[in-house]
Amino acid sequence: MRTILLNPGPVNVSDRVRAALLGPDLCHREPEFFDLQDAIRARLLQVFQTPADEYTAVLLTGSGTAMVEAMVSSGVPRGGRLLVAENGVYGERMARMARAHGIDVDVVDAGWMARPSIDAVAARLDASRFDALAIVHHETTTGLLNDLEPIAALCRRRGVRLLVDAVSALAGEALDFAALRPDAVACTANKCVQGLPGVSFALVRRDFMRAMSDVAERSLYLHLPRHFEEQERRSTPFTPSVQIAYALREALDELFEETVAGRIARYARATAIVRAGLESLGFELLLPPELRSTTMTAVKLPPDLGYAALHDSLKRSGFVIYAGQGALAATLFRVATMGAVAEDDYRRFVEALASIVARA
């Protein structure tokens, strides 16, 4: 029985992506690998419709968190300051990354159930000098989708770089590079891109990459300009994950064929099935509709149903759900609707959940 992953990555992938792992063994110093690397970088710009004269793509062997840390640690100059618009675990993580690298960081904390106040962010930017602002597009802590447009407009008016953690959002939520003009967007292969864990990437404004290249490195492995400069000259600074790169190239080809808009629409249909089913069974969703992302639903646990029992019962039926985090761990569960999963599988999930509720 195939297990349907309802966690926000790693996701179920297609047979086509999985088969790509069987590509030939390559030495990462040979032109065949650099052809693969070049193809992935070019496809990323094409798929996400980034203006090629303004943006470049850079790859990193590591999780999405590794790329976010590379973006944060490389994107603030020595003596510079970072403002984090924070409303969940992943915003908190970016602030922790900054502190770990000795970056002066301040936080606008909106709590976990609201978007950051634009007035509060503007006031903080006006009160002190900041070089960059970091924000999570989709906070999978609660399934909350932040509105990037007003934040991006603030950053543009004040000459502040915009760093976006889009690890669980890109290809699952709309992000218009030409309109928003973010300076750097970090993502991973294994969520809405529907690749496999082990490779992450960033889409970065070329002028920002040049500026980062002039800043003394804070990390050997996570210094983003090092990876970019090596990849530009068809090289790599460290050993990459070759087989996972094969799978990423195939996943990007799939995404190009489906289109980002088509994938977002497919995820939205799946989410509608899940949310309607949950509410018909009496479950209460954590967030109001206007704050919810396309691909994650946080659900309050009823008092007579604990997470462990629910998780284990669903797993026996072939479905893996996700626990809450931090203070919400004991009170909710999360259902992701991303990956290569058919709509009928989501209907079967609702049926399996209905059986558990009936028994409870």
N, C-alpha and C positions, 0 to 999 in steps of 0.2 A: 504493500500500500504506500502510495506517495504521501509524504508528509507535507502539508501546506503550512508554510511559514507566515504567521501573522505578526511577526516581530519586525521592527523597522530596520532590517538588514542584519546579517546577510539575507538576501531574498532568494526565492525560487528563480532559477534561470532556465532558459530554453535548452532543449537538446542541442540546438545549433551552437550556443555559447559553450556548453559543456564539452562538445566534441572538439572545439577549437583548442582545448588543452592538449590534444594529441598532435599538435604541430611539431615539426622536427626540433630536436635539441639544437641549440645555437650557442656559440660563444658570443658573449655580450660585447666583444671587441671586434666583431666581424661586420662587414657592410650589410649582411642580411638582417642583423638586429637593428642597425640604424635605419634601414628601410622601414622596418616595423614601427620603430619609435617615431619616425617622421610621419608615417601614415596616421598614427593615432593622434599626434598633435594637430595635424591638418584637419582631420575629421572632427575633432573637438570644436575647432573654430567654425567649421561648416555647420555642424549639428545645432550649435547654440547661437548661430547667426550673429557672431561677434564681428564687428568691423575689423578685417584682417590688418588694415593699416594702423589700427589703434590698439589691438590686443594680441597677445601671444599666449600659447599654452605651454605649461611646464609639467612634467611628470615626476612622481616621487614613489619609490617603492616603500610602502607603509600604509597604515590605515588612514582614514579621513582625519582622525585626530592628529596624526603626524603632519599632514598638510596644513591643518589649521594652525598648529604650533609653528610650523615653518613660516606661514604667512604673518603671524603675530610677531615672532621674534625677528624676522627680517624686515618687517614693514614699518618699524618705528626707529628713527635715527637715534644715535647716541645722545643722551641728554633730552630726548623727546618724551612726549607724554601721550598716553592712550586713554580714550574714554570708551567704556564698554556699556552699551545699552543692554541691560541684563533682565531677563524674566524667566529663567529656568536653569537647569543644571549645566547646559552647554554654554550659556553666557557666563555663568560662574566659572566654568572651566577656562574660558579665554582669559578672564582676569587672573586666574591662578597661573596660567602659562606666562603672562606678562610679568608677574611678580617673580616667577622662577628664573626669568632671564634678566632680572634687574631693571625692568622697565617701570617707570613711574606711571601708575594706572589709577584712574578714578572710575567710579561706577554710578550709573543712574539705575537704581533698582526699582523695577515696577512690580515686584512680587511675581508669583507664578501664574496668576490668573488674569493678567491684563497686559496690553501692549504698553511699551514705554511711552510716557507722555511726551509729545513733541515739544510742548512748552518747557517741560523740565529739562529735556535734552538741550534745547536752545539756550536756556538760562545757564546751564553748565558750560556750554561752549562759549557763551559770552563772558562768563566770569573768569575764565582762565584760558591759557593757550594750550591747544591740543594739536598734535600732528596727525592723529588718525582716530577714527571712531570704528569700533567693531560691534557687529550685531549678528545674531543668528536669524536666518530667514525663517526656518521651521523649527520651533522648539519641541522636539519629540518628548520632552518631559511631560507635557500636557497635550500635545497635538496643536499647539497654538501657532498660527501663522502671523508673523510680524509684517507690517506694511512698510515696505522699503522706500516707497516713493517720497513721502515727506522727509524721511531721514536722509535720503540721497540729496534732496533739494537743499536741506540745511547744510550738509557737508559742502556742496558746491558753492553756496553763497559765502561760506566762511573759509574756503580754501583748506578744508580738512579731508584727508584721505579716508575713503570708505572701504572697510574690510568686511567681507560677508562670509560667514560660515553657512554654506549652502549644502552641507554634507547630505542632509536628508531631504533637500528641497529640489535641487537641480534635476530637471526632467520630470519632476512631479508637480511643480508649481511654476507659474509663469514668471520669467525674469527677463525683462527687455534690456539688454546691454546698451543698445543705442540710446534709449530714453533715460535709464538710470545712471549710466556711466560709472559703475563701481570701479574702484581701483584694483581690487583683487577679490576673486570669488574662489573659495576652496570647496572641493567636492571629493567624492570617492567613487570607485567603480561599482561598489556592491550594493547600492540602494536603488534609487530610481533609474539609474543608468542600466541596471540589470546585468552587470558584470559580476566578477568574483572578488572576494577580499584579497587585498595585498598590494593594490596599486591605487594611488590617489593622484589628483591633478588640481591645478589652479589655472584659471583664466585671469590674466593680469594685463593691465594697461602698460603699453610699451614704455611710456614716459616714467611710470612708476617703477618698472623693472630697472630702468637706467638709474633712477634715484637710489634704489636699494643697492645697486652695485657699488655705489660710492660709500656705503656705510660699512664700518668694520663688523665682521661677523661675530655673532653671539654663540653660534653653534657650528660645529664642523659638518655634521650630517644634514641639519635642518636649515642651512643657509641657502635660501631659495635662489639667489643669483648664481651660485655655483652650479646648481642643476641646470639652470637655464643656459648659462654660457657653454657648458659642456654639450648640451643637447643641440644648441645652435650650430656647433661645429661637428655635428654627427659623432658625438662621443657620450660618455656617461661617467660621472665621478666615482660611482660605487657599483656593486653588482646588482643589477635589476632583476625583478621577478619575470623571467622571460615567458614562461607558460601562461601566467596570469595576464601578461600583455597581449598574448594571442587572443585570449578570451575577451579582453577589453576591446580590441579592434573589432571583433565579431559583434559584441554588444552595441558598439557605436554604429556599425553598419545596420543592425536591426533598428536602432533608434532613428537613424536617418530615413529608413524606409517607412517606419510608422509615423514619423515626425513627432517633435516634442508636443505639439498641440494635440495630436492624436493620442499620444500616451497619457497626457493629462486628462483628456476626455474619458479614456478607458478606465483610468484610476477613479475618476469621479463617479462613473456608473457603478463600479464595485463598491465604493464607499456608500453610495445611496442604498444599495442592497443591504449592506451591513447595518447602517444606522436605522433604516426602517425596520429591519428585523429585530434589532436590539430594543427599540422603543416599543414595538408590538409585544415584546415579552416582558415589558415593565421595567427595563433597565433605564437609569437616568444617565444622560451624557454629561460630562463634566463642564464643558464650555458651551456658551451660547453659539448659535450658528455663525454669527459674523466673525468670530475669532477662530473658527476651526480650519485646519489645513485640509487639503484634498486627500491626504494619504494616511492620516492617523486619527483614531478616535479613542479618547479616554473615557472610561465607563466606570461609574460608581458601583462598587460591590454592594449587593444587598446584605443586610445584617445576618441572614441565615446561610450565607454562601461565602466561604473563605477562598482566598486566591489559590492556595496550594491544591485544594480539592478540585476546584474548577479547572485549573491548569492540567492536572493529571487526568481528569475525565476527558477533557478535550483532546489531550495528546493521544489517549487510547483510541480516539476516533479519527486521528490523523491531522490534528490541528494544533499548532503551537502559538499560544498567546503570549503577552508580555506583561510583566509586573509593573506596578507603579514605582517611582523613585523617591528616595528621601522620605519626607514627611507623608507622602501620598502612598507609600508602599503598602500599607495595611488597608487602604480604603478604596483602591481602584485597580483596574486592569486596563491594558491598552491593546488595540487591534489595529495593525497596519494593513493597508490595502495597496501594496506595491509589489512589483515582481511579475514574473511570468505565470500568472494564475488566472484561470478561467472564471467567468461570472458564475457558472454552475457550482464551482467549488465554494464560492462565497455563500451561495444558497444552501449548500450542504452544511456549511459551518453554522448558519442560523438554525437549521434543523437539529444539528447535534446539540447546540446550546439549548434549544427548546426542550429536548429530551432531558437534559440535566436539570433544567429549571423545574420540569414536571416532577422529577424524582425528589428534588429538594423540597 
